[in-house]
Amino acid sequence: MRLPFVDPTSPPPGPFRRTFWRSPLRGPWLTSVLGCALLVGIPIVAVTGFLSNAAYDPRLGHNSVGRSLGPLDFYLFSFPTHPSWLYAVNQGLHITIGLAVFPILLAKLWSVIPKLFEWPPVRTLAHALERLSLALLVGGALFEFVTGILNIQYAYLFGFFFTTAHYWGAWVFTGAFLSHAAIKLPTMRKALAARRRLAPLREGLSQTRPEPALPGADELIPVNPRAPTMSRRALLGTVGAGSLFLLVQGAGQAIGGPFRALAFLAPRSAHGRGPNGFPINRTAAAAQITAGHVDANWRLRVIAGARTLSLSRAQLLAMPQRTYDLPIACVEGWSTTQRWSGVRVSDLAAAAGLRGDVIARTRSLAINGVFDAAVLSSEQISDERTLVALKVNGTDLSLDHGFPARVIGPAIPGVHCTKWLATLTIERA
């Protein structure tokens, strides 16, 4: 028995009828142009996103940040420590290109929205699979971009752990995007060729007409178009302007320095002035750290098996001090390079009796957050630039920047640069 609401000749009123969609700008050419831009931007966002996850080295205990490893973690490897700015560039690209792509993505969804209301919703098994892939593509895209932008703004309006959900959502979206691109690529090529590539960009408002029929790809062309209120050139120019504006916002905070002023919508700016006047994510007050926690009684405990060293800040300062220019690069896309001085982690491991291939587990005085502990890989420890930093730019760390000691190292995600360091546990790798 066929239900009345699936009668293909009698769609319900509203968006399920093709006459509802009247913009003369919609058509396979416009969708294909926007799709070409996404084919450039989204792979960059996807690859850098997966590399960012790899930089966390989730094989190492606490670094899995709230999730269990699964079969899709086959790409795990030790993230290189050379050059020191590698993670900063990777994450800067991820955020900057992701922001720039977002207006293009919204325009693309607008251009194909009639497809979301096809009637009947399912015609055949093949059509059902196509609709499912489309739901995963649209849902995955909106989920990844919206939650990612909220994370950049530190607006955790959702009730789930961001990194876990964003990671698995990335696999869903990437898989759907690749399959959709493979299916639609022939149609894109045909639509662009039919209108001589970018020739419609020369058309002003008076020349703007609905696209001519394209066999097998004309479902986006309105059957009852209204008069245009803007040209395709103006539409793409508006989308491009929005994309450029957001690109500047991402690039400003990723590059830092004088460019940070351009990123006036970014949530992180310089924190005060002087040697400690650079951005931070979490203040001492937010971590519930007071001067009493880091007074003269503070000690860094270095644990290596049965042996434990308890080192005051004066004792750490008496050890050989090293100075390197190293970036802090955070997952939200901002980075800043400063001159750090302190004791090599490898020297502390040697002082505790362990040399060679070791890892180090860090623990902060602040224990009220999921990121108050991390694990440094053997590659990071063997790099002489990985420090327990005591000073920055020639002066003591401020309390907000981790006084009396913090971790810093080359190409290490900022969240692993543990502040208010309390314990360093050295183990064989």
C-alpha positions in Angstrom: 0.0 0.0 0.0 1.4 3.4 -1.0 1.1 6.1 1.5 -0.3 9.4 0.2 2.6 11.5 1.4 5.1 9.7 -0.8 3.2 10.3 -4.0 5.8 11.7 -6.3 3.2 13.7 -8.3 1.8 15.4 -5.2 4.5 16.9 -3.0 3.4 18.8 0.1 3.3 22.6 -0.2 6.3 24.7 0.7 10.0 23.8 0.1 9.2 20.4 -1.2 7.9 21.9 -4.5 10.4 23.2 -7.0 8.3 26.3 -7.6 9.2 27.4 -4.0 12.8 28.0 -4.9 12.8 31.0 -7.2 16.3 32.6 -7.1 17.6 32.8 -10.7 21.2 32.6 -9.4 21.0 28.9 -8.4 22.2 26.4 -10.8 24.9 23.8 -11.5 27.5 26.4 -12.6 27.3 28.5 -9.3 27.3 25.3 -7.2 30.3 24.0 -9.2 32.3 27.3 -8.7 31.7 27.2 -5.0 32.5 23.5 -5.0 35.9 24.1 -6.6 36.8 26.6 -3.9 35.9 24.0 -1.2 37.9 21.3 -3.0 41.0 23.5 -2.4 40.2 24.6 1.2 38.6 21.7 2.9 41.5 19.2 2.2 43.9 21.6 3.9 41.6 21.9 6.9 41.2 18.1 7.1 44.8 17.2 6.8 46.0 19.9 9.2 43.3 18.8 11.6 44.4 15.2 11.6 48.0 16.3 12.0 47.0 18.5 14.9 45.6 15.4 16.6 48.8 13.5 15.9 50.8 16.3 17.5 49.0 15.5 20.7 50.5 12.0 20.5 47.4 10.4 21.9 49.2 7.0 22.3 50.8 8.5 25.4 48.3 8.1 28.2 46.7 11.4 29.2 47.4 12.9 25.8 44.3 11.1 24.4 42.3 14.0 26.0 39.2 12.2 26.9 38.9 9.5 24.2 39.9 5.9 23.7 42.1 5.0 20.7 40.3 3.2 17.9 40.9 1.6 14.5 41.0 5.1 12.9 44.1 6.0 14.9 46.3 4.1 12.4 48.1 7.3 11.4 49.6 8.0 14.8 53.3 8.9 14.7 55.8 11.1 16.7 55.2 14.7 15.6 58.6 16.2 14.6 60.2 18.8 16.8 62.0 20.5 13.9 61.3 23.2 12.9 60.1 24.5 16.3 57.3 26.4 14.6 55.9 23.4 12.8 52.8 22.9 15.1 52.2 26.7 15.1 52.1 26.8 11.3 50.0 23.6 11.1 47.4 24.8 13.6 47.4 28.4 12.1 46.6 26.9 8.7 43.8 24.8 10.2 42.1 27.6 11.9 42.8 30.3 9.3 41.7 28.3 6.2 38.8 26.9 8.2 37.5 30.3 9.0 38.0 31.5 5.4 36.1 28.4 4.0 33.1 28.9 6.2 31.3 31.6 4.1 32.0 29.5 1.0 30.5 26.5 2.7 27.3 28.4 3.7 27.0 29.8 0.2 27.4 26.3 -1.2 24.6 24.9 1.1 22.4 27.8 0.0 23.0 27.0 -3.6 21.9 23.3 -3.2 19.2 23.7 -0.6 16.5 22.6 -3.0 18.2 19.2 -3.1 17.6 18.8 0.6 13.9 19.0 0.0 13.6 16.5 -2.9 10.3 14.8 -3.4 9.8 11.9 -2.9 12.6 11.8 -0.2 13.6 8.3 -1.3 13.0 6.8 -4.7 15.4 3.8 -4.9 18.0 2.1 -2.8 20.8 4.0 -4.7 18.9 7.2 -4.1 18.5 6.4 -0.4 22.3 5.9 -0.1 22.9 9.2 -1.9 20.5 10.9 0.5 22.3 9.3 3.5 25.7 10.5 2.3 24.2 14.0 1.7 22.9 14.0 5.3 26.3 13.0 6.6 28.0 15.6 4.5 25.7 18.5 5.5 25.4 17.5 9.1 29.1 16.7 9.4 30.1 20.0 7.8 27.9 22.1 10.1 28.9 20.2 13.2 32.6 20.5 12.5 32.6 24.2 11.5 30.2 25.4 14.1 31.8 23.6 17.1 35.3 24.6 15.8 34.4 28.2 15.6 32.8 28.1 19.1 36.0 26.5 20.4 38.1 29.3 18.9 35.9 31.7 20.9 36.0 29.5 24.0 32.2 29.3 23.9 31.5 25.8 25.1 27.7 25.9 24.6 27.5 22.1 24.0 27.3 19.4 26.6 30.1 17.1 25.3 33.8 17.1 25.3 34.9 19.1 22.3 38.1 17.3 21.2 36.5 13.9 21.2 33.4 14.9 19.3 35.4 17.1 16.9 37.8 14.2 16.1 35.1 11.6 15.3 33.0 14.2 13.5 36.0 14.9 11.3 36.1 11.3 10.1 32.4 11.4 9.3 32.6 14.6 7.4 35.9 13.8 5.6 34.5 10.4 4.4 31.3 12.0 3.2 33.2 14.9 1.5 35.5 12.5 -0.4 32.7 10.3 -1.6 30.5 13.3 -2.6 33.4 15.0 -4.4 34.1 11.8 -6.4 30.5 11.4 -7.4 29.9 15.1 -8.3 33.2 15.8 -10.1 32.0 14.8 -13.6 28.9 17.1 -13.1 31.1 19.9 -11.9 33.3 19.6 -15.0 30.3 19.5 -17.3 28.7 22.5 -15.7 31.8 24.6 -15.9 32.5 23.7 -19.5 28.9 24.4 -20.5 29.2 28.0 -19.4 32.8 28.5 -20.5 34.4 28.3 -17.0 34.2 31.8 -15.4 32.5 33.6 -18.3 29.3 34.3 -16.2 31.4 36.6 -13.9 31.4 39.1 -16.8 27.6 39.4 -16.6 26.1 42.4 -14.7 22.7 42.5 -13.1 20.9 43.3 -16.4 22.5 40.2 -18.1 21.8 37.8 -15.2 19.4 35.0 -16.2 18.7 31.6 -14.9 21.2 29.1 -16.1 20.4 27.1 -19.2 19.3 23.5 -18.8 22.1 21.0 -18.2 21.0 17.4 -18.8 21.2 15.3 -15.7 22.0 18.4 -13.5 19.2 20.9 -13.9 17.3 20.2 -10.6 18.8 23.4 -9.1 17.6 25.6 -11.9 14.3 27.3 -10.8 11.2 26.6 -12.8 9.5 29.8 -11.9 12.4 32.3 -11.3 11.9 35.8 -10.0 13.8 38.8 -11.3 17.4 38.9 -10.0 18.3 41.4 -7.3 22.1 40.8 -7.7 24.4 39.3 -10.2 26.4 36.1 -9.7 29.5 38.2 -9.8 28.1 40.3 -6.8 27.1 37.1 -5.0 30.5 35.5 -5.3 32.2 38.9 -4.5 30.2 39.1 -1.3 31.1 35.6 -0.3 34.7 36.3 -1.2 34.8 39.4 0.9 33.4 37.5 3.9 36.0 34.8 3.4 38.8 37.3 3.2 37.6 39.1 6.3 37.7 35.8 8.3 41.0 34.8 6.8 42.5 38.0 8.2 41.0 37.2 11.6 42.6 33.8 11.6 45.9 34.9 10.2 46.2 37.9 12.5 46.2 35.7 15.6 48.2 32.9 14.0 51.0 35.2 12.9 50.9 37.4 16.0 53.1 40.4 16.5 51.8 43.6 14.9 49.3 41.5 12.8 47.4 40.5 16.0 45.7 43.9 15.9 44.0 42.9 12.7 42.3 40.0 14.5 40.0 42.2 16.5 37.4 39.4 16.8 39.9 36.9 18.2 39.4 36.2 21.9 43.1 36.3 22.8 45.2 39.5 22.8 48.4 40.6 24.6 48.2 40.1 28.4 49.6 43.2 29.9 52.9 44.8 28.9 56.6 44.1 29.3 58.4 40.7 29.0 55.3 38.8 30.1 53.0 40.8 27.9 51.9 38.0 25.5 48.7 36.0 25.2 47.6 33.3 27.6 44.7 30.8 27.6 44.1 30.4 31.3 45.0 32.8 34.1 46.2 31.8 37.5 42.9 33.0 38.9 41.0 30.7 36.5 43.2 27.8 37.6 42.7 28.7 41.3 46.5 29.3 41.7 47.5 31.9 44.2 50.8 33.3 45.3 50.6 31.0 48.3 50.8 27.9 46.1 54.1 29.1 44.6 55.9 30.6 47.6 59.4 29.7 48.9 58.1 26.2 49.9 57.4 25.2 46.3 59.4 22.2 45.1 59.6 20.5 41.7 59.5 16.7 42.3 61.3 14.7 39.6 60.4 11.1 40.0 62.4 8.3 38.2 61.4 4.9 39.5 62.3 4.6 43.2 64.3 7.8 43.1 62.8 11.2 43.7 64.4 14.6 43.5 62.9 17.6 45.2 64.2 20.8 43.7 63.6 24.4 44.8 63.5 27.1 42.3 66.9 28.3 43.5 68.3 24.9 42.9 66.9 24.8 39.4 68.4 28.2 38.7 71.7 26.9 39.9 71.7 24.2 37.2 73.0 24.9 33.6 70.5 27.3 32.0 69.6 27.2 28.3 67.9 29.9 26.3 65.8 29.3 23.1 63.3 31.2 21.0 60.2 29.0 21.0 56.6 29.4 20.2 53.5 28.7 22.2 50.9 27.5 19.7 47.4 26.7 20.9 44.7 24.6 19.3 42.5 27.7 18.9 45.0 28.9 16.3 46.9 31.7 18.0 50.7 31.5 18.6 53.4 33.7 20.0 57.2 33.3 20.0 59.2 34.3 23.1 62.7 33.8 24.5 62.6 31.1 27.2 65.3 30.2 29.7 65.5 27.1 32.0 66.7 23.6 32.5 66.6 20.9 29.9 64.2 18.2 30.7 66.8 15.7 29.5 69.2 17.1 32.1 66.6 16.6 34.9 66.0 13.1 33.7 69.8 12.4 33.8 70.0 13.9 37.3 67.3 11.5 38.4 69.3 8.6 37.0 67.5 8.0 33.7 69.1 8.6 30.3 68.4 7.6 26.8 64.9 6.8 25.5 62.5 8.1 28.1 59.1 9.8 28.3 58.0 12.4 30.9 54.7 12.8 32.6 53.9 16.3 33.8 51.5 17.4 36.5 50.5 20.9 37.4 49.7 22.4 40.7 46.3 23.1 39.2 44.4 19.8 39.2 40.9 21.1 38.4 41.1 20.8 34.7 41.5 18.0 32.1 44.6 19.6 30.7 46.6 19.9 33.9 48.7 16.9 33.0 50.5 15.8 29.8 53.0 13.3 28.5 56.1 14.4 26.6 57.4 11.9 24.0 60.9 10.6 23.9 61.5 12.7 20.8 60.5 15.8 22.6 62.7 15.0 25.6 65.7 14.2 23.5 65.4 17.6 21.8 67.7 19.9 23.8 65.2 22.8 23.4 62.6 21.1 25.6 62.9 23.0 28.9 61.5 23.4 32.3 61.3 27.2 31.8 62.0 29.5 34.7 62.3 32.8 32.9 60.9 34.4 29.7 62.5 37.3 27.8 65.1 37.7 30.6 62.8 38.0 33.5 60.9 35.7 35.9 57.7 34.1 34.6 54.6 35.9 35.8 52.1 33.9 37.8 49.7 33.9 34.8 52.4 32.4 32.6 53.2 29.6 35.0 55.6 30.8 37.7 57.6 29.3 39.3 58.1 26.8 36.4 56.5 25.6 33.2 57.2 23.3 30.3 58.1 24.7 26.9 59.5 23.0 23.8 59.7 23.0 20.0 56.5 22.1 18.1 54.7 21.1 21.2 50.9 21.9 21.4 50.4 24.7 23.9 48.2 22.6 26.1 51.2 20.3 26.8 53.3 23.2 27.9 52.2 22.6 31.5 52.2 25.7 33.7 52.7 25.8 37.5 54.7 22.6 37.2 54.6 20.4 40.3 55.7 16.9 39.2 57.9 15.5 36.4 57.7 11.7 36.3 60.4 10.1 34.1 59.8 6.6 32.6 61.4 4.4 30.1 59.8 4.7 26.7 
